[in-house]
Amino acid sequence: MYDYLVVGSGLYGAVFAHEAKRKGKKVLVIDKRPNIAGNVYTEKVEGINFHKYGAHIFHMNNEKIWKYVNQFATFNRFTNSPIANYKGELYSLPFNMYTFNKMWGVVTPEEAMAKIEEQRQEIKGEPKNLEEQAISLVGRDIYEKLIKGYTEKQWGRDCKDLPSFIIKRLPVRLTFDNNYFNALYQGIPVGGYTKMVENMLEGIEVRLGVDYLENKEELDKLADKVIYTGPIDAYFNYSLGTLEYRSVRFENEVLDIPNYQGNAAVNYTDEETPWTRIIEHKWFEFGKDEEGNDLPKTIISKEYSSEWKPGDEPYYPVNDEKNSSLYQKYKELASKEEKVIFGGRLGEYKYYDMDQVISMSLNLVDNIFHSNM
C-alpha cells in the first residue's frame, strides 16, 4: 500500500516523509505520541507557544539548511543569551567581559586574559577528566561557580568522573557579545514548531497513538521500506542490553504575572538548587503573541536532569566507552535489517542539533533517490 512507513514524526521523519512524497512516493507516518513533531512539539497555552519537551532554538551556519526550513516557517530574530544564577549572583553566559567583570572586577580584555591565564596554570599536562579540562580552559573560579554544580546535576556524576571530551570547547569571549551560539542563522518559528512540522507533513497520511514495536508485524506489511527513528536498542528488544541516556523532567507552572525572570533561560549553577535551569517560554517570542500584543501571563518550566529508566523520555545519549561499544553491536544488527533504515537521534544513538537532524535526513533522501535514478 505504501512505499515508505516512517516511524516517528519528529524532524528526521517529517523531512524524509516530505521529500519522499515530493519524489512521488506514497508515505505513511506513524507516531506513538498523540501529537506530531517529536521533541520539538509546541502547544498554545495562555497564548504562549509552550515547548513541551524542552526548549529548542534553531541555530546554524549552514545556509542550505536555513533556506530549507524557511520553506515551512517564518523565523523570528530570537538570539539565545542565557543567564547563570549562582546563589543569587547573576552572570552572563557565554563567558564574556560581563562575566569576567562580575567575577573579578576586571575592565579590560587584557586584565581578563591575565586572570584566566594565571588560574589555568593549576593544571599541568594533559587534562585527565572534565574538571581538569574546564580549569585548563577558564580557570578555577569560573569552574567552581559556573560549571561544576550545573554539570554534576546535568550528568549525575562528579566532574572528576566525567571524560574531558564533554567540555572540549568553552566559549571564552573577550568582548561583550552575549550571543551564546554565535551562529549566522538563528531563531524560533513564528507560530511554534508544531505548525512548521504540520507544513512539512501536508498531504501525507499520519496516524497518531500507534506504537510501531507493539504492532510491528502488521505495520511492516503496509510498506516496502521502513524509516525507523525510535531507540535502536528498543527495536531489538534490548537483546544486547540497554543503552543509557540522561533524561529531563519538567515542572511547569502558569503564573498570573507578566514576567518571572526577564529572560528565556536562566541556568542555576550551584549544587544546592535541585533544578538545572528555568525556561520562561514567552521570551522566545519577546513576550508577545502573533499580533504583537503583550501577554498578561507567563509559563515557566523547571528542568531536572535524571538517569533514564524505561518509560522516561530519552534525551541525551551517554556516549562513553561502554555505551558506544554497545551501540556498535546494535548498529551491526541494524545493518542486517534489509527492510529498515535507522535514523535520527535515537536510531543512531547520537545527540544531534536540529539542523544536523535535518541534514542527515536530506542526506538519506539523496542516497536513496539518487542511487535509484
NULOTI-681001 format. One record per residue (C-alpha): x, y, z. Coordinates in steps of 0.5 Angstrom, whole numbers, padded with zeros to 4 digits, always signed. Example, Ala and Ser with C-alpha at 12.3 -4.5 7.8 and 13.67 -1.06 7.14 Angstrom:
2
+0025-0009+0016
+0027-0002+0014
***
This chain:
373
+0000+0000+0000
+0006+0005+0002
+0013+0006-0001
+0015+0008+0006
+0013+0007+0013
+0016+0013+0017
+0016+0011+0025
+0017+0018+0029
+0014+0025+0026
+0020+0029+0029
+0024+0033+0025
+0028+0027+0022
+0022+0023+0020
+0018+0029+0018
+0023+0032+0013
+0024+0025+0010
+0017+0024+0009
+0016+0031+0006
+0022+0029+0001
+0019+0022-0001
+0012+0025-0002
+0016+0030-0007
+0019+0025-0011
+0012+0022-0012
+0012+0016-0007
+0007+0014-0002
+0008+0015+0005
+0005+0013+0012
+0008+0017+0018
+0006+0014+0025
+0008+0016+0032
+0006+0013+0039
+0005+0020+0042
-0002+0024+0041
+0002+0029+0037
+0007+0030+0031
+0013+0034+0032
+0017+0029+0037
+0021+0033+0042
+0020+0040+0038
+0013+0040+0039
+0010+0046+0042
+0003+0048+0044
-0001+0054+0045
-0002+0055+0053
-0005+0062+0055
-0003+0065+0048
+0004+0063+0049
+0008+0057+0045
+0010+0052+0050
+0016+0048+0049
+0013+0042+0052
+0019+0037+0051
+0024+0043+0053
+0027+0049+0049
+0029+0049+0042
+0033+0054+0039
+0035+0054+0031
+0042+0056+0031
+0046+0054+0025
+0052+0057+0020
+0049+0052+0014
+0046+0057+0009
+0043+0051+0005
+0039+0048+0011
+0037+0055+0014
+0034+0056+0007
+0031+0049+0007
+0027+0050+0014
+0025+0057+0011
+0020+0054+0006
+0016+0051+0012
+0016+0057+0017
+0018+0065+0018
+0023+0065+0024
+0024+0071+0029
+0030+0074+0031
+0031+0071+0037
+0038+0071+0040
+0040+0066+0046
+0043+0070+0051
+0042+0066+0058
+0044+0068+0065
+0047+0064+0070
+0045+0064+0077
+0050+0062+0082
+0047+0063+0089
+0043+0070+0087
+0049+0072+0084
+0048+0073+0076
+0053+0072+0071
+0053+0073+0063
+0053+0066+0059
+0057+0065+0055
+0063+0067+0059
+0065+0074+0056
+0067+0081+0059
+0061+0082+0063
+0062+0075+0067
+0070+0077+0068
+0068+0084+0071
+0063+0081+0075
+0067+0075+0077
+0074+0079+0078
+0072+0087+0078
+0077+0087+0071
+0075+0092+0066
+0080+0091+0060
+0080+0084+0056
+0088+0084+0058
+0086+0084+0065
+0081+0079+0064
+0086+0074+0060
+0091+0075+0065
+0087+0073+0071
+0085+0067+0066
+0092+0065+0065
+0094+0066+0072
+0089+0060+0074
+0090+0056+0068
+0097+0054+0071
+0094+0050+0076
+0093+0044+0071
+0100+0041+0069
+0100+0036+0063
+0094+0033+0059
+0087+0034+0063
+0085+0027+0065
+0078+0029+0067
+0072+0034+0066
+0074+0038+0072
+0082+0039+0070
+0079+0040+0063
+0075+0046+0065
+0080+0049+0069
+0085+0049+0064
+0081+0053+0059
+0078+0058+0064
+0081+0057+0071
+0079+0055+0078
+0074+0061+0080
+0069+0060+0073
+0070+0053+0074
+0067+0053+0081
+0062+0058+0080
+0059+0057+0073
+0061+0050+0071
+0062+0045+0077
+0055+0045+0080
+0051+0045+0073
+0055+0040+0070
+0054+0035+0076
+0047+0036+0076
+0046+0035+0069
+0050+0028+0069
+0049+0026+0076
+0056+0025+0076
+0062+0028+0080
+0066+0032+0075
+0073+0028+0076
+0069+0022+0074
+0067+0025+0067
+0071+0025+0061
+0075+0031+0059
+0072+0031+0052
+0065+0033+0054
+0068+0040+0055
+0073+0040+0050
+0071+0048+0048
+0068+0053+0052
+0067+0060+0049
+0071+0065+0052
+0070+0072+0049
+0074+0078+0051
+0068+0082+0048
+0061+0084+0051
+0058+0079+0046
+0052+0076+0049
+0050+0071+0043
+0051+0064+0046
+0051+0061+0040
+0055+0066+0035
+0051+0063+0029
+0050+0066+0023
+0043+0064+0023
+0038+0063+0029
+0031+0064+0031
+0024+0061+0033
+0019+0059+0028
+0013+0064+0029
+0007+0060+0031
+0011+0055+0034
+0015+0048+0032
+0009+0044+0031
+0006+0049+0026
+0012+0048+0022
+0012+0041+0022
+0005+0041+0020
+0007+0044+0014
+0012+0039+0012
+0007+0034+0013
+0002+0037+0009
-0002+0032+0004
+0002+0026+0008
-0002+0021+0012
-0001+0021+0019
-0003+0016+0025
-0002+0018+0032
-0002+0014+0038
+0001+0008+0034
+0006+0004+0037
+0011+0001+0032
+0014-0004+0036
+0008-0007+0039
+0005-0008+0032
+0011-0009+0028
+0009-0015+0024
+0002-0012+0021
+0005-0005+0020
+0011-0008+0016
+0007-0011+0011
+0004-0004+0010
+0010-0001+0006
+0016-0003+0002
+0021+0000+0007
+0021+0003+0014
+0025+0009+0016
+0025+0008+0024
+0027+0014+0028
+0026+0011+0035
+0031+0008+0040
+0036+0003+0037
+0036-0002+0043
+0028-0002+0044
+0028-0004+0036
+0032-0010+0038
+0028-0011+0045
+0034-0009+0049
+0037-0016+0047
+0044-0014+0048
+0043-0009+0054
+0040-0002+0055
+0044+0004+0052
+0044+0009+0057
+0041+0016+0057
+0040+0022+0061
+0033+0024+0062
+0030+0031+0064
+0024+0032+0068
+0020+0039+0067
+0016+0042+0073
+0011+0047+0069
+0007+0053+0072
+0003+0058+0069
+0004+0064+0073
-0001+0070+0074
+0004+0075+0073
+0007+0078+0066
+0015+0077+0068
+0018+0072+0072
+0025+0072+0071
+0026+0077+0065
+0030+0072+0060
+0028+0066+0056
+0034+0061+0060
+0037+0062+0067
+0042+0057+0069
+0042+0055+0076
+0050+0053+0077
+0050+0052+0085
+0050+0045+0087
+0044+0046+0092
+0039+0048+0087
+0036+0042+0085
+0034+0044+0078
+0039+0046+0073
+0035+0051+0069
+0029+0055+0069
+0026+0057+0062
+0021+0062+0061
+0017+0061+0054
+0014+0067+0053
+0021+0071+0052
+0023+0066+0046
+0018+0071+0042
+0019+0077+0046
+0013+0077+0051
+0008+0078+0045
+0003+0074+0041
+0003+0073+0034
-0001+0080+0033
+0005+0084+0037
+0000+0084+0044
+0004+0084+0050
+0002+0077+0054
-0001+0078+0061
+0001+0071+0064
+0007+0067+0064
+0009+0060+0064
+0016+0057+0067
+0019+0050+0067
+0024+0048+0072
+0028+0043+0069
+0031+0037+0073
+0036+0032+0070
+0036+0025+0072
+0038+0018+0070
+0034+0015+0064
+0030+0009+0066
+0025+0005+0062
+0018+0010+0061
+0022+0016+0061
+0024+0020+0055
+0031+0019+0053
+0034+0026+0052
+0042+0026+0052
+0046+0019+0050
+0051+0018+0055
+0057+0017+0049
+0062+0014+0054
+0066+0008+0052
+0061+0002+0055
+0055+0005+0051
+0059+0007+0045
+0061+0000+0044
+0054-0003+0046
+0051+0002+0040
+0057-0001+0035
+0054-0008+0037
+0047-0006+0035
+0049-0002+0029
+0052-0009+0026
+0045-0012+0028
+0041-0006+0024
+0046-0007+0018
+0043-0014+0017
+0035-0011+0017
+0034-0011+0010
+0028-0007+0010
+0029-0002+0016
+0033+0004+0016
+0035+0007+0022
+0036+0015+0023
+0036+0021+0028
+0038+0022+0035
+0035+0015+0038
+0036+0011+0032
+0044+0013+0031
+0045+0014+0039
+0048+0021+0038
+0046+0028+0040
+0044+0032+0034
+0042+0039+0034
+0036+0041+0030
+0040+0043+0023
+0044+0037+0024
+0038+0032+0024
+0035+0036+0018
+0042+0035+0014
+0042+0027+0016
+0035+0026+0013
+0036+0030+0007
+0043+0026+0006
+0039+0020+0007
+0034+0022+0001
+0040+0024-0003
+0043+0017-0002
+0036+0013-0003
+0033+0017-0009
+0040+0019-0013
+0042+0011-0012
+0035+0009-0015
+0036+0014-0021
***
